[in-house]
Amino acid sequence: MKNGEVIVKGTKMPYAMFGRGAGTLILIPGLSDGLATVRGKALLLSKPYKLFFEKYTVFMFSRRDDMPEGYSIKEMAEDHAAALNELGIEKTCVVGVSQGGMISQYLAADYPKLVEKLVLAVTAPYANGTVKEVVSSWIKMAEADDYKLLMADTAEKSYSDERLRKNRKLLPLLGMVGKPKSYRRFLVNANAILDCDARGILGCINCPTLIIGGGKDKTVGTEAAYELHEGITGSELHIYPDLGHAAYEEAPDFNRRIFDFIEK
């Protein structure tokens, strides 16, 4: 395991690396990266991905440190491509979750020689009505410095009804740790989501693609996965009917499904 960073456009871009396989797998996280990066967390982050360790070397990237106002999803993809180039990675499988899935769409479309296989999980091709409503409300909470409400609402919008019923009393505890010193990074990422519209480039994604959605996703909506499936020729689609945006955490076979897809 290794905690590292590369220099992209004059600023540091942190990553966590784990596994020892000959293949390469890139993980791009969602909006949570705006609150806390992967820096120094390789050991903490590695546990869910042990399945991949023998055959793959796994990299989880954060966005770069210095993010300008108006930093776009397309530019984020450009920076990830630059980071991979710096690391000497010429071909890789890519898994993008939520906002990371938006970045991954541009990465696959703009750098087709780089992406061997693509997994888009609980994400959308553009800021649809659900995305706009949810992310705009989170922006207001961040601007009001209401971290407890932001964390509680994120959980409400992410987890299944069953998980929430069992743990709703614990939601206030989420806002007691991890509060950032500044919300600037979060706000830049959130505004990039609102400005994203990748529908015009979906037809440029030619690599094998797996789309995973939640049948009760309250963050990107329930139609987003189907829109991606329709827009990406030959893509495969799997929906967890009773799960929401946190399907990547709640579905026990989530990583196994990804592993089987990239292996076949």
Backbone as CSV, one residue per row, in Angstrom:
resi,resn,N_x,N_y,N_z,CA_x,CA_y,CA_z,C_x,C_y,C_z
1,MET,0.843,-1.188,0.000,0.000,0.000,0.000,0.881,1.241,0.000
2,LYS,0.370,2.291,-0.639,1.183,3.495,-0.768,0.279,4.720,-0.838
3,ASN,0.699,5.764,-0.175,0.083,7.077,-0.328,1.016,7.916,-1.185
4,GLY,0.488,8.463,-2.282,1.347,9.209,-3.185,0.664,10.439,-3.724
5,GLU,1.393,11.149,-4.572,0.845,12.324,-5.242,1.636,12.580,-6.510
6,VAL,0.980,13.160,-7.487,1.631,13.584,-8.723,1.386,15.072,-8.892
7,ILE,2.221,15.705,-9.699,2.064,17.127,-9.970,1.314,17.296,-11.286
8,VAL,0.175,17.954,-11.214,-0.650,18.222,-12.389,-0.935,19.714,-12.446
9,LYS,-0.525,20.343,-13.545,-0.738,21.778,-13.727,-0.212,22.593,-12.552
10,GLY,0.952,22.177,-12.062,1.639,22.942,-11.024,1.134,22.727,-9.619
11,THR,0.221,21.784,-9.429,-0.291,21.538,-8.085,-0.348,20.028,-7.825
12,LYS,-0.417,19.646,-6.550,-0.394,18.241,-6.180,-1.766,17.587,-6.364
13,MET,-1.735,16.334,-6.799,-2.942,15.529,-6.950,-2.707,14.227,-6.194
14,PRO,-3.339,14.056,-5.026,-3.051,12.885,-4.193,-3.743,11.618,-4.674
15,TYR,-3.129,10.490,-4.344,-3.753,9.212,-4.634,-3.393,8.202,-3.545
16,ALA,-4.228,7.183,-3.423,-3.951,6.031,-2.578,-3.794,4.825,-3.496
17,MET,-2.789,4.000,-3.232,-2.513,2.852,-4.095,-2.486,1.582,-3.244
18,PHE,-3.131,0.533,-3.726,-3.090,-0.743,-3.027,-3.265,-1.877,-4.021
19,GLY,-2.834,-3.074,-3.644,-2.857,-4.208,-4.552,-1.494,-4.424,-5.182
20,ARG,-1.339,-5.582,-5.837,-0.037,-5.944,-6.401,-0.153,-6.586,-7.780
21,GLY,-1.337,-6.534,-8.387,-1.551,-7.214,-9.657,-0.970,-6.479,-10.848
22,ALA,-0.884,-7.199,-11.963,-0.336,-6.619,-13.187,-1.313,-5.668,-13.859
23,GLY,-2.616,-5.898,-13.651,-3.607,-4.995,-14.220,-3.719,-3.714,-13.408
24,THR,-4.337,-2.716,-14.006,-4.509,-1.431,-13.317,-5.985,-1.070,-13.263
25,LEU,-6.411,-0.626,-12.081,-7.784,-0.203,-11.868,-7.768,1.169,-11.205
26,ILE,-8.480,2.109,-11.799,-8.551,3.470,-11.281,-9.928,3.702,-10.668
27,LEU,-9.967,4.211,-9.451,-11.211,4.546,-8.767,-11.315,6.060,-8.629
28,ILE,-12.450,6.612,-9.041,-12.657,8.064,-8.929,-13.885,8.286,-8.045
29,PRO,-13.682,8.843,-6.850,-14.793,8.999,-5.892,-15.703,10.172,-6.223
30,GLY,-16.761,10.289,-5.445,-17.771,11.306,-5.678,-17.524,12.612,-4.961
31,LEU,-18.597,13.317,-4.678,-18.533,14.657,-4.105,-17.908,14.675,-2.719
32,SER,-17.906,13.557,-2.030,-17.269,13.490,-0.711,-15.805,13.900,-0.766
33,ASP,-15.192,13.784,-1.951,-13.801,14.210,-2.121,-13.650,15.710,-1.900
34,GLY,-14.744,16.431,-1.997,-14.692,17.866,-1.736,-14.574,18.200,-0.263
35,LEU,-14.895,17.232,0.591,-14.791,17.434,2.040,-13.517,16.841,2.616
36,ALA,-13.056,15.731,2.050,-11.834,15.085,2.532,-11.209,14.296,1.393
37,THR,-9.925,14.520,1.138,-9.233,13.827,0.059,-8.764,12.445,0.534
38,VAL,-8.162,11.693,-0.376,-7.637,10.364,-0.043,-6.247,10.444,0.571
39,ARG,-5.702,11.619,0.698,-4.319,11.785,1.164,-4.086,11.069,2.507
40,GLY,-3.091,10.173,2.505,-2.704,9.473,3.719,-3.634,8.369,4.159
41,LYS,-4.577,7.941,3.299,-5.623,7.014,3.742,-5.605,5.677,3.004
42,ALA,-4.477,5.306,2.428,-4.420,4.066,1.643,-4.858,2.853,2.463
43,LEU,-4.364,2.727,3.672,-4.725,1.585,4.518,-6.207,1.602,4.846
44,LEU,-6.746,2.758,5.175,-8.154,2.889,5.539,-9.071,2.577,4.364
45,LEU,-8.683,3.002,3.170,-9.541,2.870,1.991,-9.452,1.503,1.322
46,SER,-8.429,0.748,1.616,-8.138,-0.464,0.850,-9.063,-1.640,1.146
47,LYS,-9.612,-1.713,2.341,-10.328,-2.910,2.793,-11.411,-3.409,1.828
48,PRO,-12.292,-2.540,1.291,-13.352,-3.059,0.411,-12.845,-3.631,-0.912
49,TYR,-11.563,-3.385,-1.246,-11.059,-3.744,-2.563,-10.064,-4.903,-2.534
50,LYS,-10.031,-5.667,-1.439,-9.094,-6.784,-1.328,-9.287,-7.801,-2.440
51,LEU,-10.508,-7.906,-2.927,-10.823,-8.825,-4.013,-9.945,-8.579,-5.240
52,PHE,-9.529,-7.330,-5.438,-8.790,-6.951,-6.648,-7.280,-7.094,-6.493
53,PHE,-6.786,-7.263,-5.262,-5.360,-7.096,-4.975,-4.453,-8.028,-5.760
54,GLU,-4.881,-9.270,-5.985,-3.996,-10.223,-6.629,-3.795,-9.930,-8.113
55,LYS,-4.837,-9.451,-8.766,-4.757,-9.251,-10.219,-4.591,-7.786,-10.619
56,TYR,-4.858,-6.869,-9.692,-4.831,-5.448,-10.058,-4.055,-4.609,-9.046
57,THR,-3.428,-3.577,-9.559,-2.926,-2.500,-8.722,-3.962,-1.386,-8.810
58,VAL,-4.497,-1.012,-7.665,-5.632,-0.097,-7.608,-5.164,1.289,-7.180
59,PHE,-5.599,2.299,-7.914,-5.321,3.694,-7.581,-6.642,4.407,-7.331
60,MET,-6.756,5.083,-6.195,-7.899,5.951,-5.942,-7.393,7.392,-5.930
61,PHE,-7.918,8.197,-6.854,-7.462,9.575,-7.005,-8.428,10.578,-6.383
62,SER,-7.853,11.606,-5.771,-8.621,12.804,-5.434,-8.469,13.815,-6.554
63,ARG,-9.339,14.823,-6.571,-9.100,15.958,-7.460,-7.831,16.677,-6.989
64,ARG,-7.258,17.485,-7.861,-6.024,18.173,-7.491,-6.261,19.199,-6.386
65,ASP,-5.186,19.577,-5.721,-5.302,20.466,-4.559,-5.830,21.850,-4.933
66,ASP,-5.211,22.454,-5.917,-5.571,23.826,-6.291,-6.608,23.774,-7.401
67,MET,-7.863,23.972,-7.032,-8.945,23.927,-8.014,-9.489,25.330,-8.223
68,PRO,-9.419,25.850,-9.442,-9.900,27.211,-9.698,-11.422,27.294,-9.698
69,GLU,-11.939,28.462,-9.523,-13.382,28.671,-9.668,-13.783,28.330,-11.109
70,GLY,-14.912,27.681,-11.267,-15.344,27.293,-12.604,-14.682,26.031,-13.123
71,TYR,-13.942,25.344,-12.279,-13.287,24.079,-12.626,-14.355,23.080,-13.059
72,SER,-14.241,22.565,-14.271,-15.311,21.752,-14.851,-15.036,20.256,-14.732
73,ILE,-16.086,19.468,-14.910,-15.951,18.013,-14.925,-15.007,17.583,-16.043
74,LYS,-15.105,18.200,-17.193,-14.219,17.877,-18.315,-12.759,18.152,-17.956
75,GLU,-12.509,19.253,-17.266,-11.144,19.572,-16.845,-10.646,18.584,-15.790
76,MET,-11.540,18.120,-14.942,-11.163,17.097,-13.961,-10.714,15.823,-14.669
77,ALA,-11.436,15.444,-15.721,-11.045,14.271,-16.499,-9.679,14.489,-17.153
78,GLU,-9.458,15.679,-17.662,-8.168,16.024,-18.265,-7.039,15.864,-17.252
79,ASP,-7.279,16.285,-16.019,-6.261,16.180,-14.976,-6.000,14.722,-14.589
80,HIS,-7.058,13.904,-14.575,-6.852,12.488,-14.289,-6.020,11.822,-15.389
81,ALA,-6.271,12.195,-16.628,-5.473,11.656,-17.729,-4.015,12.069,-17.585
82,ALA,-3.788,13.326,-17.184,-2.422,13.805,-16.977,-1.748,13.063,-15.833
83,ALA,-2.492,12.786,-14.774,-1.940,12.056,-13.633,-1.539,10.636,-14.033
84,LEU,-2.381,9.986,-14.826,-2.064,8.636,-15.284,-0.825,8.644,-16.163
85,ASN,-0.698,9.664,-16.984,0.485,9.804,-17.834,1.746,9.962,-16.990
86,GLU,1.642,10.761,-15.921,2.783,10.963,-15.028,3.203,9.663,-14.360
87,LEU,2.244,8.789,-14.101,2.526,7.511,-13.447,2.897,6.414,-14.443
88,GLY,2.878,6.747,-15.728,3.246,5.779,-16.756,2.173,4.748,-17.033
89,ILE,0.927,5.064,-16.722,-0.186,4.141,-16.950,-0.780,4.425,-18.324
90,GLU,-0.669,3.472,-19.231,-1.111,3.669,-20.608,-2.489,3.094,-20.881
91,LYS,-2.928,2.144,-20.070,-4.222,1.489,-20.269,-4.748,1.040,-18.917
92,THR,-6.005,1.323,-18.637,-6.542,1.005,-17.317,-8.054,0.793,-17.358
93,CYS,-8.548,0.031,-16.402,-9.982,-0.021,-16.152,-10.317,1.125,-15.207
94,VAL,-11.499,1.693,-15.365,-11.886,2.870,-14.592,-13.244,2.633,-13.947
95,VAL,-13.326,2.926,-12.655,-14.590,2.874,-11.925,-14.869,4.274,-11.378
96,GLY,-15.977,4.854,-11.799,-16.358,6.180,-11.324,-17.669,6.111,-10.574
97,VAL,-17.689,6.659,-9.365,-18.883,6.631,-8.520,-19.435,8.042,-8.378
98,SER,-20.722,8.222,-8.665,-21.410,9.501,-8.502,-20.706,10.595,-9.318
99,GLN,-20.197,11.659,-8.685,-19.474,12.663,-9.465,-18.274,12.044,-10.176
100,GLY,-17.656,11.051,-9.530,-16.552,10.346,-10.174,-16.983,9.671,-11.462
101,GLY,-18.253,9.274,-11.530,-18.786,8.703,-12.759,-18.918,9.731,-13.858
102,MET,-19.263,10.955,-13.482,-19.313,12.035,-14.473,-17.925,12.285,-15.059
103,ILE,-16.922,12.329,-14.175,-15.540,12.515,-14.631,-15.131,11.361,-15.541
104,SER,-15.520,10.157,-15.168,-15.135,8.965,-15.928,-15.737,8.953,-17.326
105,GLN,-16.935,9.516,-17.479,-17.546,9.598,-18.804,-16.672,10.417,-19.750
106,TYR,-16.208,11.559,-19.276,-15.329,12.392,-20.107,-13.978,11.728,-20.319
107,LEU,-13.469,11.042,-19.293,-12.176,10.372,-19.422,-12.238,9.318,-20.527
108,ALA,-13.316,8.531,-20.543,-13.454,7.482,-21.561,-13.706,8.051,-22.946
109,ALA,-14.470,9.138,-23.023,-14.796,9.738,-24.317,-13.622,10.503,-24.916
110,ASP,-12.914,11.249,-24.079,-11.827,12.106,-24.569,-10.492,11.382,-24.693
111,TYR,-10.328,10.276,-23.962,-9.057,9.536,-23.970,-9.341,8.042,-24.174
112,PRO,-9.892,7.684,-25.337,-10.332,6.301,-25.575,-9.210,5.270,-25.499
113,LYS,-7.983,5.654,-25.828,-6.873,4.705,-25.781,-6.461,4.399,-24.341
114,LEU,-6.861,5.246,-23.425,-6.465,5.108,-22.029,-7.377,4.168,-21.248
115,VAL,-8.674,4.174,-21.583,-9.664,3.432,-20.795,-9.992,2.106,-21.466
116,GLU,-9.653,1.011,-20.804,-9.892,-0.330,-21.333,-11.323,-0.779,-21.076
117,LYS,-11.776,-0.635,-19.832,-13.155,-0.938,-19.461,-13.622,0.124,-18.482
118,LEU,-14.936,0.351,-18.473,-15.500,1.455,-17.706,-16.674,0.975,-16.867
119,VAL,-16.698,1.408,-15.611,-17.844,1.154,-14.740,-18.360,2.493,-14.231
120,LEU,-19.633,2.755,-14.477,-20.269,3.997,-14.034,-21.311,3.636,-12.993
121,ALA,-21.083,4.049,-11.756,-21.950,3.638,-10.657,-22.680,4.826,-10.051
122,VAL,-23.978,4.657,-9.850,-24.874,5.655,-9.242,-24.526,7.069,-9.699
123,THR,-24.504,7.249,-10.998,-24.119,8.535,-11.575,-25.112,8.931,-12.661
124,ALA,-24.882,10.071,-13.282,-25.790,10.606,-14.294,-24.987,11.258,-15.407
125,PRO,-25.565,11.372,-16.596,-24.853,12.027,-17.690,-24.944,13.549,-17.646
126,TYR,-25.841,14.066,-16.811,-25.985,15.524,-16.706,-26.707,15.856,-15.407
127,ALA,-26.732,17.139,-15.077,-27.412,17.579,-13.854,-28.910,17.657,-14.117
128,ASN,-29.584,16.532,-13.945,-31.031,16.486,-14.138,-31.740,17.198,-12.981
129,GLY,-33.051,17.169,-12.992,-33.802,17.902,-11.971,-33.502,17.446,-10.559
130,THR,-33.378,16.138,-10.358,-33.074,15.611,-9.029,-31.693,16.052,-8.583
131,VAL,-30.708,15.915,-9.468,-29.341,16.321,-9.145,-29.296,17.803,-8.770
132,LYS,-29.948,18.634,-9.568,-29.925,20.074,-9.302,-30.536,20.403,-7.948
133,GLU,-31.661,19.787,-7.653,-32.337,20.066,-6.378,-31.476,19.645,-5.191
134,VAL,-30.929,18.435,-5.260,-30.165,17.899,-4.139,-28.843,18.642,-3.956
135,VAL,-28.083,18.791,-5.026,-26.769,19.423,-4.914,-26.899,20.906,-4.557
136,SER,-27.898,21.572,-5.094,-28.118,22.984,-4.751,-28.423,23.136,-3.262
137,SER,-29.188,22.192,-2.708,-29.484,22.261,-1.271,-28.228,22.024,-0.452
138,TRP,-27.354,21.146,-0.910,-26.100,20.903,-0.189,-25.184,22.123,-0.260
139,ILE,-25.205,22.803,-1.380,-24.419,24.033,-1.503,-24.881,25.060,-0.478
140,LYS,-26.198,25.208,-0.329,-26.734,26.157,0.649,-26.339,25.779,2.075
141,MET,-26.353,24.498,2.384,-25.952,24.044,3.715,-24.479,24.342,3.970
142,ALA,-23.641,24.110,2.965,-22.213,24.388,3.110,-21.964,25.890,3.276
143,GLU,-22.651,26.686,2.483,-22.482,28.136,2.576,-22.949,28.666,3.932
144,ALA,-23.909,27.968,4.556,-24.398,28.352,5.879,-23.562,27.727,6.998
145,ASP,-22.529,26.977,6.631,-21.654,26.299,7.595,-22.450,25.343,8.489
146,ASP,-23.463,24.697,7.921,-24.273,23.744,8.680,-23.826,22.332,8.327
147,TYR,-22.712,21.936,8.885,-22.111,20.642,8.566,-22.979,19.483,9.052
148,LYS,-23.578,19.626,10.219,-24.426,18.554,10.750,-25.602,18.273,9.819
149,LEU,-26.239,19.323,9.340,-27.364,19.140,8.426,-26.893,18.558,7.099
150,LEU,-25.734,19.008,6.624,-25.188,18.506,5.365,-24.935,17.002,5.451
151,MET,-24.340,16.554,6.540,-24.045,15.129,6.702,-25.335,14.314,6.870
152,ALA,-26.275,14.832,7.647,-27.539,14.115,7.855,-28.324,14.006,6.560
153,ASP,-28.372,15.086,5.792,-29.129,15.068,4.543,-28.446,14.185,3.496
154,THR,-27.117,14.177,3.492,-26.393,13.281,2.585,-26.767,11.833,2.864
155,ALA,-26.834,11.474,4.148,-27.231,10.113,4.516,-28.669,9.823,4.094
156,GLU,-29.563,10.775,4.330,-30.971,10.599,3.955,-31.119,10.398,2.453
157,LYS,-30.290,11.079,1.668,-30.387,10.997,0.217,-29.625,9.800,-0.356
158,SER,-28.857,9.107,0.491,-27.984,8.049,-0.011,-28.428,6.643,0.355
159,TYR,-28.816,6.445,1.598,-29.044,5.083,2.082,-30.456,4.579,1.819
160,SER,-30.571,3.266,1.846,-31.864,2.624,1.641,-32.783,2.908,2.823
161,ASP,-34.079,2.738,2.583,-35.052,2.963,3.654,-34.779,2.044,4.839
162,GLU,-34.399,0.821,4.558,-34.123,-0.131,5.639,-32.932,0.322,6.482
163,ARG,-31.864,0.740,5.826,-30.675,1.210,6.559,-31.008,2.450,7.381
164,LEU,-31.801,3.340,6.828,-32.167,4.552,7.542,-33.036,4.247,8.755
165,ARG,-33.962,3.317,8.616,-34.818,2.948,9.747,-33.987,2.428,10.919
166,LYS,-32.965,1.674,10.599,-32.127,1.076,11.635,-31.169,2.091,12.269
167,ASN,-30.796,3.122,11.522,-29.720,3.992,11.985,-30.057,5.481,12.068
168,ARG,-31.333,5.851,11.860,-31.675,7.274,11.816,-31.297,8.008,13.107
169,LYS,-31.395,7.349,14.238,-31.042,7.995,15.501,-29.559,8.350,15.578
170,LEU,-28.766,7.676,14.755,-27.320,7.916,14.767,-26.897,9.016,13.797
171,LEU,-27.807,9.478,12.943,-27.438,10.460,11.919,-26.815,11.733,12.491
172,PRO,-27.321,12.260,13.623,-26.694,13.477,14.172,-25.217,13.303,14.501
173,LEU,-24.791,12.062,14.750,-23.386,11.812,15.087,-22.472,12.026,13.882
174,LEU,-23.034,11.915,12.673,-22.215,12.086,11.466,-21.628,13.481,11.382
175,GLY,-22.322,14.443,11.943,-21.863,15.824,11.867,-20.893,16.223,12.960
176,MET,-20.447,15.237,13.736,-19.560,15.552,14.858,-18.086,15.364,14.525
177,VAL,-17.794,14.750,13.386,-16.398,14.527,12.984,-16.222,14.883,11.509
178,GLY,-15.019,15.267,11.169,-14.674,15.479,9.767,-15.025,16.820,9.174
179,LYS,-15.450,17.769,10.003,-15.819,19.076,9.456,-14.602,19.757,8.836
180,PRO,-14.700,20.194,7.592,-13.545,20.829,6.941,-13.312,22.246,7.451
181,LYS,-12.066,22.698,7.336,-11.746,24.072,7.727,-12.372,25.073,6.765
182,SER,-12.504,24.647,5.518,-13.106,25.494,4.487,-13.979,24.629,3.584
183,TYR,-15.048,25.213,3.084,-15.938,24.501,2.170,-15.612,24.809,0.711
184,ARG,-14.557,25.548,0.456,-14.282,25.981,-0.919,-14.145,24.788,-1.869
185,ARG,-13.394,23.792,-1.459,-13.177,22.622,-2.305,-14.506,21.922,-2.598
186,PHE,-15.324,21.782,-1.592,-16.641,21.160,-1.757,-17.492,21.957,-2.734
187,LEU,-17.481,23.267,-2.597,-18.321,24.118,-3.437,-17.873,24.102,-4.894
188,VAL,-16.560,24.069,-5.123,-16.063,23.992,-6.502,-16.527,22.688,-7.147
189,ASN,-16.399,21.586,-6.407,-16.853,20.291,-6.922,-18.358,20.273,-7.162
190,ALA,-19.116,20.807,-6.211,-20.575,20.790,-6.325,-21.052,21.620,-7.511
191,ASN,-20.463,22.766,-7.704,-20.856,23.616,-8.834,-20.476,22.984,-10.169
192,ALA,-19.404,22.211,-10.176,-19.020,21.498,-11.403,-20.089,20.469,-11.776
193,ILE,-20.689,19.844,-10.772,-21.775,18.891,-11.031,-22.955,19.595,-11.677
194,LEU,-23.316,20.752,-11.141,-24.470,21.485,-11.675,-24.250,21.925,-13.118
195,ASP,-22.992,22.127,-13.496,-22.680,22.582,-14.852,-22.420,21.434,-15.831
196,CYS,-22.466,20.199,-15.328,-22.097,19.060,-16.166,-23.229,18.663,-17.110
197,ASP,-22.871,18.393,-18.355,-23.798,17.806,-19.316,-22.985,16.999,-20.325
198,ALA,-22.872,15.698,-20.087,-22.062,14.827,-20.935,-22.887,14.068,-21.973
199,ARG,-24.165,14.426,-22.121,-25.009,13.674,-23.044,-24.457,13.673,-24.465
200,GLY,-23.831,14.757,-24.868,-23.327,14.853,-26.229,-22.110,14.002,-26.507
201,ILE,-21.453,13.479,-25.474,-20.235,12.689,-25.702,-20.417,11.212,-25.371
202,LEU,-21.603,10.827,-24.947,-21.813,9.415,-24.599,-21.570,8.496,-25.788
203,GLY,-21.911,8.959,-26.978,-21.704,8.155,-28.177,-20.245,7.944,-28.518
204,CYS,-19.362,8.699,-27.871,-17.920,8.558,-28.111,-17.284,7.523,-27.190
205,ILE,-18.066,6.982,-26.260,-17.544,5.964,-25.351,-17.694,4.607,-26.020
206,ASN,-16.564,4.021,-26.400,-16.578,2.786,-27.175,-16.066,1.574,-26.415
207,CYS,-15.550,1.772,-25.218,-15.027,0.642,-24.454,-16.172,-0.116,-23.775
208,PRO,-15.959,-1.386,-23.413,-16.985,-2.119,-22.661,-17.354,-1.350,-21.392
209,THR,-18.637,-1.175,-21.155,-19.106,-0.328,-20.062,-20.192,-1.019,-19.258
210,LEU,-20.042,-0.967,-17.952,-21.060,-1.470,-17.034,-21.642,-0.286,-16.278
211,ILE,-22.953,-0.196,-16.254,-23.650,0.874,-15.540,-24.402,0.248,-14.372
212,ILE,-24.184,0.793,-13.184,-24.838,0.284,-11.980,-25.667,1.402,-11.367
213,GLY,-26.935,1.125,-11.121,-27.812,2.138,-10.554,-28.591,1.620,-9.368
214,GLY,-29.172,2.549,-8.637,-30.045,2.206,-7.530,-31.484,2.510,-7.888
215,GLY,-32.370,1.550,-7.694,-33.769,1.735,-8.057,-34.480,2.780,-7.227
216,LYS,-33.851,3.198,-6.120,-34.439,4.222,-5.269,-33.433,5.329,-4.983
217,ASP,-32.681,5.687,-6.008,-31.640,6.718,-5.852,-32.267,8.104,-5.733
218,LYS,-32.086,8.739,-4.573,-32.648,10.058,-4.318,-31.664,11.181,-4.633
219,THR,-30.468,10.836,-5.098,-29.448,11.842,-5.388,-29.347,12.152,-6.867
220,VAL,-29.293,11.113,-7.713,-29.224,11.344,-9.162,-30.528,10.958,-9.852
221,GLY,-31.470,10.426,-9.099,-32.734,10.016,-9.688,-32.691,8.586,-10.192
222,THR,-33.842,8.038,-10.488,-33.932,6.638,-10.890,-33.801,6.419,-12.393
223,GLU,-33.829,7.487,-13.189,-33.754,7.343,-14.643,-32.347,7.507,-15.189
224,ALA,-31.440,8.046,-14.374,-30.103,8.388,-14.870,-29.362,7.176,-15.424
225,ALA,-29.421,6.060,-14.726,-28.710,4.862,-15.190,-29.255,4.395,-16.538
226,TYR,-30.557,4.485,-16.727,-31.160,4.084,-17.994,-30.745,5.033,-19.124
227,GLU,-30.610,6.315,-18.815,-30.161,7.285,-19.826,-28.728,6.988,-20.254
228,LEU,-27.890,6.630,-19.302,-26.514,6.256,-19.645,-26.498,4.992,-20.499
229,HIS,-27.299,4.016,-20.109,-27.367,2.751,-20.844,-27.821,2.982,-22.284
230,GLU,-28.781,3.858,-22.461,-29.281,4.159,-23.802,-28.244,4.921,-24.626
231,GLY,-27.478,5.782,-23.965,-26.522,6.626,-24.684,-25.207,5.959,-25.007
232,ILE,-24.830,4.910,-24.263,-23.542,4.241,-24.474,-23.794,2.900,-25.161
233,THR,-23.460,2.815,-26.416,-23.731,1.635,-27.235,-23.083,0.393,-26.649
234,GLY,-23.872,-0.666,-26.524,-23.339,-1.941,-26.053,-23.115,-2.036,-24.562
235,SER,-23.516,-1.020,-23.818,-23.281,-1.033,-22.368,-24.174,-2.060,-21.681
236,GLU,-23.717,-2.517,-20.527,-24.488,-3.418,-19.680,-25.083,-2.608,-18.533
237,LEU,-26.231,-3.040,-18.045,-26.924,-2.305,-16.991,-27.336,-3.240,-15.874
238,HIS,-27.055,-2.825,-14.643,-27.559,-3.555,-13.484,-28.167,-2.563,-12.501
239,ILE,-29.382,-2.839,-12.067,-30.072,-1.987,-11.105,-30.317,-2.770,-9.818
240,TYR,-29.953,-2.159,-8.699,-30.320,-2.707,-7.397,-31.666,-2.087,-7.021
241,PRO,-32.759,-2.823,-7.173,-34.093,-2.214,-7.076,-34.428,-1.593,-5.731
242,ASP,-33.888,-2.125,-4.637,-34.246,-1.634,-3.312,-33.201,-0.719,-2.689
243,LEU,-32.150,-0.398,-3.455,-31.078,0.433,-2.915,-31.061,1.805,-3.577
244,GLY,-30.375,2.725,-2.914,-30.285,4.084,-3.422,-28.872,4.446,-3.826
245,HIS,-28.487,5.678,-3.553,-27.206,6.201,-4.017,-26.019,5.495,-3.368
246,ALA,-26.205,4.946,-2.185,-25.114,4.258,-1.491,-25.085,2.768,-1.804
247,ALA,-25.563,2.385,-2.982,-25.529,0.978,-3.378,-24.105,0.436,-3.331
248,TYR,-23.120,1.268,-3.620,-21.717,0.849,-3.585,-21.299,0.420,-2.180
249,GLU,-21.987,0.886,-1.177,-21.681,0.520,0.203,-22.612,-0.573,0.725
250,GLU,-23.863,-0.552,0.302,-24.853,-1.471,0.853,-24.949,-2.804,0.122
251,ALA,-24.715,-2.823,-1.174,-24.857,-4.081,-1.934,-23.673,-4.997,-1.645
252,PRO,-23.889,-6.169,-1.078,-22.771,-7.048,-0.720,-21.980,-7.557,-1.925
253,ASP,-22.603,-7.569,-3.107,-21.915,-8.076,-4.296,-21.421,-6.962,-5.210
254,PHE,-21.399,-5.736,-4.729,-21.067,-4.595,-5.590,-19.678,-4.750,-6.218
255,ASN,-18.658,-4.947,-5.403,-17.299,-5.056,-5.944,-17.082,-6.362,-6.694
256,ARG,-17.746,-7.427,-6.275,-17.660,-8.685,-7.016,-18.232,-8.521,-8.419
257,ARG,-19.313,-7.776,-8.536,-19.926,-7.531,-9.845,-18.950,-6.776,-10.753
258,ILE,-18.271,-5.790,-10.192,-17.284,-5.029,-10.959,-16.110,-5.920,-11.356
259,PHE,-15.633,-6.696,-10.400,-14.505,-7.595,-10.677,-14.847,-8.559,-11.817
260,ASP,-16.011,-9.174,-11.737,-16.405,-10.128,-12.778,-16.516,-9.448,-14.134
261,PHE,-16.980,-8.208,-14.152,-17.125,-7.482,-15.416,-15.776,-7.179,-16.039
262,ILE,-14.830,-6.693,-15.254,-13.541,-6.313,-15.845,-12.682,-7.531,-16.152
263,GLU,-13.004,-8.673,-15.538,-12.244,-9.886,-15.790,-12.707,-10.616,-17.045
264,LYS,-13.980,-10.476,-17.402,-14.484,-11.298,-18.512,-14.020,-10.783,-19.864
